[in-house]
Amino acid sequence: MGIDITEHTTEPGTTLQKVMPTELFSSSYDTTRAYEMKDELVELEHCGLWDQDEFQPWPGKHKNVHFWVELKNGYLVGWNENPARGWSFPVMKKPK
């Protein structure tokens, strides 16, 4: 029996900075909302790279988010890989 890596609870104490790509924390993105949340605790991770059939899609407008997290502060942060524009890290309040 394997671990479901499409959605799982993160180790206690894991911050956004530990689960997102290191590029988010470079000078290219240091003025973004996602960067400002780098020390927030992650509650749940969603990853669609391994199993598209069970992946819960990003609830926001971005269409190329294949990895996103739910933070304990009530926000969501995604890793958007837009082939035309490059990476972005959208942030939104968790829907009710």
C-alpha positions as CSV (number, residue, x, y, z in Angstrom):
1,M,0.0,0.0,0.0
2,G,1.5,3.3,-1.1
3,I,1.1,6.9,0.2
4,D,-1.4,9.1,-1.6
5,I,0.9,11.9,-2.7
6,T,-1.8,13.7,-4.6
7,E,-3.0,15.2,-1.3
8,H,-1.4,14.8,2.0
9,T,-0.9,16.4,5.4
10,T,2.6,17.9,5.8
11,E,5.0,17.2,8.6
12,P,4.3,19.5,11.6
13,G,6.4,22.7,11.4
14,T,6.8,22.6,7.6
15,T,6.8,26.1,6.2
16,L,6.0,27.3,2.7
17,Q,9.7,27.9,2.1
18,K,10.4,24.1,2.6
19,V,7.9,22.9,0.0
20,M,8.1,25.5,-2.8
21,P,10.9,25.7,-5.4
22,T,13.9,27.7,-4.3
23,E,13.3,30.2,-7.1
24,L,10.4,31.6,-5.2
25,F,12.8,32.9,-2.5
26,S,15.2,34.6,-4.9
27,S,15.3,38.3,-5.7
28,S,13.1,37.7,-8.7
29,Y,10.0,37.0,-6.5
30,D,10.9,38.8,-3.3
31,T,8.1,41.4,-3.7
32,T,5.3,38.8,-4.2
33,R,2.6,37.9,-1.7
34,A,3.8,34.2,-1.8
35,Y,7.3,35.3,-0.8
36,E,5.9,37.3,2.2
37,M,4.2,34.1,3.4
38,K,7.4,32.0,3.3
39,D,7.4,31.4,7.0
40,E,3.7,30.4,7.2
41,L,3.0,26.8,8.2
42,V,1.7,24.3,5.5
43,E,-1.3,22.3,6.4
44,L,-2.0,20.3,3.2
45,E,-0.2,19.8,-0.1
46,H,-1.8,19.1,-3.5
47,C,0.2,17.7,-6.3
48,G,-1.1,16.7,-9.7
49,L,2.2,15.6,-11.4
50,W,1.8,12.0,-10.3
51,D,-1.9,11.3,-10.6
52,Q,-4.1,13.6,-12.6
53,D,-7.2,11.5,-12.0
54,E,-7.3,12.2,-8.2
55,F,-5.8,15.7,-8.2
56,Q,-7.9,18.5,-6.8
57,P,-7.4,21.4,-9.2
58,W,-6.3,24.8,-8.1
59,P,-9.5,26.7,-7.2
60,G,-8.3,30.0,-8.6
61,K,-8.2,31.5,-12.2
62,H,-4.7,30.2,-13.0
63,K,-4.8,27.1,-15.3
64,N,-1.2,25.7,-15.0
65,V,-1.0,25.1,-11.3
66,H,0.1,21.5,-10.7
67,F,1.3,21.9,-7.1
68,W,-0.4,24.0,-4.4
69,V,-0.6,24.2,-0.7
70,E,-3.1,25.1,2.0
71,L,-1.6,27.2,4.7
72,K,-2.7,27.2,8.3
73,N,-3.4,30.9,8.1
74,G,-6.3,30.2,5.7
75,Y,-4.5,31.1,2.4
76,L,-3.6,29.0,-0.6
77,V,-0.4,29.3,-2.5
78,G,0.1,27.7,-6.0
79,W,3.0,27.1,-8.3
80,N,1.7,28.2,-11.7
81,E,3.9,27.1,-14.6
82,N,2.5,29.0,-17.6
83,P,4.3,28.0,-20.8
84,A,3.8,31.4,-22.3
85,R,4.8,33.6,-19.3
86,G,6.9,31.5,-17.0
87,W,6.4,30.8,-13.3
88,S,4.1,32.7,-10.9
89,F,3.0,31.9,-7.4
90,P,-0.7,32.9,-7.0
91,V,-2.1,33.5,-3.5
92,M,-5.8,33.4,-2.6
93,K,-7.9,33.1,0.5
94,K,-9.2,29.6,1.0
95,P,-12.8,29.3,-0.3
96,K,-15.4,28.5,2.2
